[in-house]
Amino acid sequence: MQKLPTYEDVIAASARIEGVAHRTPVLTSRTINDETGAELFFKCENLQRMGAFKFRGAFNALSQFDERQKKAGVVTYSSGNHAQAIALSSSLLGIPATIVMPSDAPAAKMAATRGYGGKVVIYDRYTEDRETIGNELAQQHGLTLIPPYDHPDVIAGQGTAAKELFEEVGELDALFVCLGGGGLLSGSALSARALSPHCKIYGVEPQAGNDGQRSLRSGSIVHIDTPQTIADGAQTQHLGAYTFEIIQRDVDDILTVSDAQLVDGMRFFAERMKLVVEPTGCLGLAAARAMAGELKGQRVGVVVSGGNVDLDRFCSLLHS
Ligand SMILES: *Cc1c(COP(=O)(O)O)cnc(C)c1O
């Protein structure tokens, strides 16, 4: 392992992404404030380039490549937003990208990844291991592997969203962050601890995949099978070595919510705030609503992590 990223690394990441990533808006809603009795501030990463915060970490990592790494290229494995984030960042920086995706990944996601110029390598998720394939490609072709969450530069980049939130609204009493592998949560925690030391930091994951909660409570990383949940951005099987260390040190608790609560969140964002938010992006709001009784009178941040959901799926989820 390299050394753990710090808030200094988040500051450096902000400088690298400035003018390239969007400084996304922080939105509020009277309706939700009345409902919860708290004052909520939504950091809208669904409005980030390529539709999710993942652009921050990917661009931060790739913009530090040296000449040799740039020429050889980057490799990663992801079927979701990290794939698009690497593909977009690499095309902006002129770095060849290879993305390992499962053969059953949605056609739209493969097309989007190719559309940004990424080369897609297909594998069978039932018989092959994506990490092994990524590592082999890296070794055979001298590519640099940038995994979706467990990498210091990725974590530091993801931390820039919360940094912007605190800079804009000042200190908060609580912060709710969507949790998959923990890149966003650990990066957010670095910013929160530096800019709002007394803020409670909560990770939120789907009930069906509560490995993060079990890991935090047991003190060691719990591995699970791919969880069945509509929150496809949080279907990770385990936290990472870097992300877990930061989460253990800095995060107050990890909460879980049901798929039905996520659908309520999607409906709220669309109806009341005119925002299209993907199921995973609703984790923070769902947990804040469930905890409203304890948040009365508090200033609460919610990271809305992404908005990549096709409209047919969006509609069918609302009607399910
Ligand atoms: C990747 C992703 C997450 C989870 O992020 P981690 O860094 O893996 O914890 C949450 N929401 C969206 C929209 C994502 O794309």
The ligand as an SDF file (V2000), in Angstrom:
LIG
                    3D

 15 15  0  0  0  0  0  0  0  0999 V2000
  -19.7270    4.6900   -7.6290 C   0  0  0  0  0  0  0  0  0  0  0  0
  -20.9460    5.3190   -7.1440 C   0  0  0  0  0  0  0  0  0  0  0  0
  -21.2740    5.3220   -5.7750 C   0  0  0  0  0  0  0  0  0  0  0  0
  -20.4260    4.6410   -4.7280 C   0  0  0  0  0  0  0  0  0  0  0  0
  -19.1600    5.2150   -4.6660 O   0  0  0  0  0  0  0  0  0  0  0  0
  -17.9550    4.4680   -3.9290 P   0  0  0  0  0  0  0  0  0  0  0  0
  -16.8080    5.3860   -4.0640 O   0  0  0  0  0  0  0  0  0  0  0  0
  -17.7470    3.1580   -4.6390 O   0  0  0  0  0  0  0  0  0  0  0  0
  -18.3940    4.2330   -2.5340 O   0  0  0  0  0  0  0  0  0  0  0  0
  -22.4180    5.9930   -5.3770 C   0  0  0  0  0  0  0  0  0  0  0  0
  -23.2290    6.6060   -6.2710 N   0  0  0  0  0  0  0  0  0  0  0  0
  -22.9500    6.6080   -7.5930 C   0  0  0  0  0  0  0  0  0  0  0  0
  -23.8810    7.2980   -8.5150 C   0  0  0  0  0  0  0  0  0  0  0  0
  -21.8030    5.9720   -8.0750 C   0  0  0  0  0  0  0  0  0  0  0  0
  -21.5280    5.9860   -9.3830 O   0  0  0  0  0  0  0  0  0  0  0  0
  1  2  1  0
  2  3  1  0
  2 14  2  0
  3  4  1  0
  3 10  2  0
  4  5  1  0
  5  6  1  0
  6  7  2  0
  6  8  1  0
  6  9  1  0
 10 11  1  0
 11 12  2  0
 12 13  1  0
 12 14  1  0
 14 15  1  0
M  END
$$$$
